[in-house]
Amino acid sequence: MEYPMVTEVVQRGGANGIHQVAEGRCGGGSFQMPLHYPKYTAEDYKFMPEWKIDRLLTEYGLPLIGTADQKRKFAMGAFL
């Protein structure tokens, strides 16, 4: 597996304020991976609206498949 080289670290606005994002090139497209996981608790995820979960998953390049409860469980598994 080939990993992209990080060429620049920039700050971008995100769900919890500013995140640092590593930017690099991988093949023909660009790759972005936030450097820090979101700081939500299990309780936060239980009451988080679906649009916010969608935004969070999109920000981390994760799939938006399933019902709100399925996405909520997926986000909890990915970030907790």
C-alpha distances in whole Angstrom, upper triangle without the diagonal:
4,7,10,13,16,19,21,22,25,27,28,30,29,30,31,32,30,26,24,21,18,18,16,14,11,12,16,16,16,15,17,17,20,20,22,23,26,29,31,33,33,36,35,32,35,37,35,36,33,33,32,29,28,28,26,23,23,23,20,18,19,21,25,26,29,32,32,33,29,28,29,28,25,25,27,24,21,23,26
4,7,9,13,15,18,20,22,25,25,28,27,29,30,31,28,25,22,19,16,15,12,11,8,9,13,14,14,12,15,15,18,19,22,23,26,29,31,33,34,37,35,33,36,38,35,36,34,33,32,29,28,27,26,23,23,22,19,18,19,22,25,27,30,33,33,34,31,29,30,30,26,26,28,26,22,24,27
4,7,9,12,15,16,19,21,22,25,24,26,27,27,25,21,19,16,12,12,10,9,7,10,13,13,12,10,12,12,15,15,18,19,23,26,28,30,31,34,33,31,34,36,33,34,32,31,29,27,26,25,23,21,20,19,16,16,18,20,24,26,29,32,32,32,29,27,29,28,24,24,26,24,20,22,24
4,6,9,12,13,16,19,19,22,22,25,26,25,23,19,17,13,10,9,6,6,5,8,11,10,9,7,9,10,14,14,18,19,22,26,28,31,32,35,33,31,34,36,32,33,31,30,28,27,25,24,22,21,20,18,16,15,18,21,24,26,30,32,32,33,30,28,29,29,25,24,27,25,22,22,25
4,6,9,11,14,18,19,22,23,25,26,25,22,19,16,13,9,8,5,6,7,11,13,12,10,9,11,12,14,14,18,20,23,26,29,32,33,36,34,33,36,37,34,35,33,32,30,29,28,26,24,23,22,20,18,18,21,24,27,29,33,35,35,36,33,30,31,32,28,27,29,27,24,24,27
4,6,8,11,14,16,19,20,23,23,22,19,16,12,10,6,6,4,7,10,13,15,13,10,9,9,10,12,11,15,18,21,24,27,30,31,34,32,31,34,35,32,33,32,30,28,27,26,24,22,22,20,18,16,17,20,23,26,29,32,34,34,35,32,29,30,31,27,25,27,27,23,23,26
4,7,10,14,16,19,21,24,24,23,19,17,13,11,8,6,5,8,11,14,15,14,11,11,11,12,14,14,18,20,23,26,29,32,34,37,34,33,37,37,34,35,34,32,30,29,28,25,24,24,22,19,19,19,23,26,28,31,35,37,36,37,35,32,33,33,30,28,30,30,26,25,29
4,6,10,12,16,18,21,21,20,16,14,10,8,6,5,7,10,13,17,17,15,12,11,10,12,12,12,16,19,21,24,27,30,32,34,32,31,35,35,32,33,32,30,27,27,26,24,22,23,21,18,18,19,22,25,28,31,34,36,34,36,34,31,31,32,30,27,29,29,25,24,27
4,7,10,13,15,18,18,16,12,10,6,6,5,6,9,13,15,19,19,17,13,12,10,10,10,9,12,16,18,20,23,27,29,31,28,28,32,32,29,30,29,27,25,25,24,21,20,21,19,16,16,17,21,24,26,30,33,34,32,34,32,29,29,30,27,25,26,27,23,22,24
4,7,10,12,16,16,13,10,8,6,5,7,8,11,14,17,21,21,18,14,13,10,11,10,10,13,16,17,19,22,26,29,30,27,27,31,31,27,28,28,25,23,23,23,19,18,20,18,15,15,17,21,24,25,29,32,33,31,33,32,28,28,30,27,24,26,27,23,22,25
4,7,9,13,12,10,6,6,4,6,9,10,14,17,20,23,23,20,16,15,12,12,9,10,12,14,15,17,20,23,26,27,24,25,28,28,25,25,25,23,20,21,21,17,16,18,17,13,15,17,20,23,24,28,31,31,29,31,30,26,26,28,26,23,24,26,22,20,23
4,6,10,11,8,5,5,6,7,10,11,15,18,20,23,23,19,16,14,11,11,9,11,12,14,14,16,18,22,25,26,22,22,26,25,22,22,22,19,17,18,18,14,14,16,14,11,13,15,18,21,22,25,28,28,26,28,28,24,24,26,24,21,23,24,21,19,22
4,7,8,5,4,6,9,10,14,15,18,21,23,26,25,22,19,17,14,14,11,13,13,14,13,15,16,20,23,23,20,20,24,22,19,19,20,17,14,16,16,12,12,15,14,10,13,16,18,21,21,24,26,27,24,26,26,22,22,25,23,20,22,24,21,19,21
4,5,5,6,6,9,10,14,15,19,22,23,26,25,22,19,17,13,12,10,12,11,11,9,12,13,17,19,20,16,16,20,19,16,16,16,14,11,12,13,9,8,11,11,8,10,13,15,18,17,21,23,23,21,22,22,19,18,21,19,16,18,20,17,15,18
4,6,8,9,12,13,17,19,22,24,25,28,28,24,21,19,16,14,12,14,12,11,8,10,10,14,16,17,13,13,16,15,12,13,13,11,8,10,11,8,7,10,11,8,11,14,15,17,16,20,21,21,18,19,20,16,15,18,17,14,15,18,16,14,16
4,7,8,12,13,17,19,23,26,27,30,30,26,23,21,17,15,12,13,11,10,7,8,9,13,16,16,12,14,17,16,13,15,16,14,11,12,14,11,10,13,14,11,13,16,17,20,19,23,24,23,20,21,22,19,17,19,19,15,16,19,17,14,16
4,7,10,12,16,18,22,25,27,30,30,26,23,21,17,16,12,13,12,12,10,11,13,16,19,20,16,17,21,19,17,18,19,17,14,15,16,13,12,16,16,12,14,18,19,22,22,25,27,26,23,25,25,22,21,23,22,18,20,22,20,17,19
4,7,9,13,15,19,22,24,27,27,24,20,18,15,14,10,11,10,12,11,12,15,19,22,22,19,20,23,23,20,21,21,19,16,17,18,15,13,16,16,12,14,17,19,22,23,26,28,28,26,27,27,23,23,25,23,20,21,23,20,18,20
4,6,10,12,16,19,21,24,25,21,18,15,12,10,7,7,7,9,9,11,14,18,21,22,19,19,23,23,20,21,21,19,16,17,17,14,12,14,14,10,11,14,17,20,21,25,27,27,25,26,26,22,21,23,21,18,19,21,18,15,18
4,7,10,13,17,19,22,23,20,16,14,10,9,6,6,7,11,12,14,17,21,23,25,22,22,26,26,23,24,24,22,19,20,20,17,15,16,16,12,12,15,18,21,23,26,29,30,27,29,28,24,24,25,23,20,21,22,19,17,19
4,6,10,13,15,19,19,16,12,10,6,6,4,6,9,11,13,16,19,22,24,26,23,23,27,27,24,25,24,22,19,19,19,16,14,15,14,10,10,13,16,19,21,24,27,29,27,28,27,23,24,25,22,19,21,22,18,17,20
4,7,10,12,16,17,14,10,8,6,6,6,7,10,13,16,19,21,25,27,29,26,26,29,30,27,28,27,25,23,22,21,19,17,17,16,13,12,13,17,20,22,26,29,30,29,30,29,25,26,27,24,21,23,23,19,18,22
4,7,10,13,14,11,7,6,5,7,9,10,14,16,18,22,24,28,29,32,29,28,31,32,29,29,28,26,24,23,22,19,18,18,16,14,13,14,17,20,23,26,29,31,30,31,30,26,27,28,25,23,25,25,21,21,24
4,7,10,11,9,6,6,7,9,12,13,17,19,21,25,27,30,32,34,32,30,34,35,31,32,30,28,27,26,24,22,21,20,18,16,15,15,18,21,24,27,30,33,32,33,31,28,29,30,27,25,27,27,23,23,26
4,6,7,6,5,6,9,12,15,16,20,22,24,27,30,33,34,37,34,32,36,37,33,33,31,29,28,27,25,23,23,21,19,18,17,16,19,21,24,27,30,33,33,34,32,29,31,31,28,26,29,28,24,25,29
4,6,6,6,6,10,12,16,17,20,22,24,28,30,33,34,36,34,32,35,36,33,33,31,29,28,27,25,24,23,21,19,18,17,15,18,20,23,25,29,32,32,33,30,28,30,30,26,26,28,27,23,24,28
4,6,8,9,13,16,19,21,24,25,28,31,33,36,37,39,37,35,38,39,36,36,33,31,31,29,27,26,25,23,21,21,19,17,20,21,24,26,30,33,33,35,32,30,32,32,28,28,31,29,26,27,31
4,7,10,13,17,20,22,25,26,29,32,34,37,37,40,37,35,38,39,36,35,32,30,30,29,26,25,25,23,21,20,20,17,20,21,24,26,30,33,33,35,33,30,32,33,29,29,32,31,27,29,32
4,7,10,13,17,19,22,23,25,29,30,33,34,37,34,32,35,36,32,31,29,27,26,25,23,22,22,20,17,17,16,14,17,19,21,23,27,30,30,32,30,27,29,30,26,26,29,28,25,26,29
4,7,10,13,16,19,20,22,26,28,31,32,34,31,30,33,33,30,30,28,25,25,24,21,20,19,18,15,14,14,12,16,18,21,23,27,29,29,31,29,26,28,29,25,24,27,26,23,23,27
4,7,10,13,16,17,19,23,24,27,29,31,28,27,30,31,27,27,25,24,22,21,19,18,17,15,13,12,11,10,13,16,19,21,25,27,27,28,26,23,25,26,22,21,23,23,19,20,23
4,7,9,12,14,15,19,21,24,26,28,25,24,27,28,24,25,23,21,20,19,17,15,14,13,11,9,8,8,12,15,18,21,24,26,25,27,25,21,23,24,20,18,21,21,17,17,21
4,6,9,10,12,16,18,21,23,25,23,21,25,26,23,23,22,21,19,17,17,15,13,12,11,9,7,8,11,15,17,20,23,25,24,25,23,20,21,21,18,16,18,18,14,14,17
4,6,7,9,13,15,18,20,23,20,19,23,24,21,22,21,19,17,16,16,14,11,12,11,8,7,10,12,16,18,21,24,25,23,24,23,19,20,21,18,15,17,17,14,12,16
4,7,10,12,15,18,21,23,21,20,24,25,22,24,24,22,19,18,19,17,14,14,15,12,10,13,15,19,21,24,26,27,26,26,25,22,21,22,19,17,18,18,14,13,15
4,6,9,12,15,17,20,17,17,21,22,19,22,22,21,17,17,18,16,12,14,15,12,10,14,15,19,20,23,25,26,24,24,23,20,19,20,18,15,15,16,13,10,12
4,6,9,12,14,16,14,14,17,19,16,19,19,18,15,14,15,14,10,11,13,11,9,12,13,16,18,20,22,23,20,20,20,17,15,16,14,11,11,12,9,6,9
4,6,9,12,14,11,11,15,16,13,16,16,16,12,11,13,12,8,10,13,10,10,13,13,16,17,20,21,21,18,19,18,15,14,15,14,10,11,12,10,7,9
4,7,10,12,9,11,14,15,13,16,17,17,14,13,16,15,11,14,16,14,13,17,17,20,20,22,23,23,20,19,20,17,15,16,15,12,11,13,12,8,9
4,7,8,6,7,10,11,10,13,15,15,12,11,15,14,11,13,16,15,14,18,17,19,19,21,21,20,17,16,17,15,12,13,14,10,9,12,12,8,8
4,5,5,7,9,10,10,14,16,17,14,13,17,17,14,16,19,18,17,20,19,21,20,22,21,20,17,16,17,15,12,12,14,11,9,12,12,9,7
4,5,5,6,9,10,14,15,17,15,13,16,17,15,16,19,19,18,21,18,20,19,20,19,18,15,13,14,13,10,10,12,10,7,10,12,10,7
4,5,5,7,9,12,15,17,14,13,17,18,16,17,21,21,20,23,21,22,21,22,20,19,15,14,16,15,11,12,14,12,10,13,15,13,11
4,6,6,6,10,12,14,11,11,14,15,13,15,18,18,18,20,19,20,19,20,19,18,14,13,15,14,10,12,14,11,10,13,14,12,11
4,5,5,8,10,12,10,8,12,13,11,12,16,16,16,18,16,17,15,17,16,14,11,10,12,10,6,8,10,8,7,11,12,10,10
4,6,9,10,13,12,10,14,16,14,15,18,19,19,21,19,19,17,18,16,14,10,9,11,11,7,9,12,10,9,12,14,13,13
4,6,9,12,10,10,14,15,14,16,19,19,20,22,20,20,18,19,17,15,11,10,13,13,9,12,14,13,12,16,17,16,15
4,6,8,7,7,10,11,11,13,15,16,17,19,17,17,15,17,16,13,10,10,13,11,8,11,13,11,11,15,15,14,15
4,6,5,7,9,10,11,13,14,16,17,19,17,17,14,15,14,12,8,10,13,11,9,13,14,12,14,17,17,17,18
4,5,5,6,9,10,11,12,14,16,16,14,13,10,12,11,9,6,9,10,8,8,12,12,11,13,16,16,16,18
4,5,5,6,9,10,10,12,14,15,14,14,11,13,13,12,9,12,13,11,11,15,14,13,15,18,17,17,19
4,5,5,6,9,10,10,13,14,13,14,12,14,15,14,10,13,14,11,10,14,14,11,13,16,15,14,16
4,5,5,6,8,10,11,12,11,11,9,11,12,11,8,10,11,7,7,10,10,7,10,13,12,12,14
4,5,5,6,9,10,10,9,9,6,9,11,11,9,12,11,8,9,12,11,9,13,15,13,14,17
4,6,5,6,9,10,10,11,9,13,15,15,12,15,15,11,12,15,14,11,14,16,14,14,17
4,5,5,7,9,9,10,10,13,15,15,13,15,14,10,10,13,11,8,11,13,11,10,14
4,5,5,6,5,7,7,10,12,13,12,14,12,9,10,12,9,7,11,12,9,10,14
4,5,5,6,7,7,11,14,15,14,16,15,11,13,15,13,11,15,15,13,13,17
4,6,8,10,11,15,17,18,17,19,18,14,15,17,14,12,15,16,13,13,16
4,6,9,11,14,17,18,17,18,17,13,14,16,13,10,13,14,10,10,14
4,7,9,12,16,18,17,19,17,13,15,16,13,12,15,15,12,13,17
4,7,9,12,15,14,15,13,10,12,13,9,9,12,12,9,11,15
4,6,9,12,12,14,11,9,12,13,9,10,14,13,11,14,17
4,7,9,9,12,10,7,10,12,10,10,14,14,13,15,18
4,7,9,11,8,7,11,12,10,11,15,15,14,17,19
4,7,8,6,6,10,10,10,12,14,15,15,18,19
4,5,5,6,8,10,11,12,14,15,16,18,20
4,5,5,6,9,10,10,12,14,15,16,17
4,5,5,6,9,10,11,12,14,15,16
4,5,5,6,9,10,11,12,14,15
4,5,5,6,9,10,10,12,14
4,5,5,6,9,10,11,11
4,5,5,6,9,10,10
4,5,5,6,9,10
4,5,5,6,8
4,5,5,5
4,6,6
4,6
4
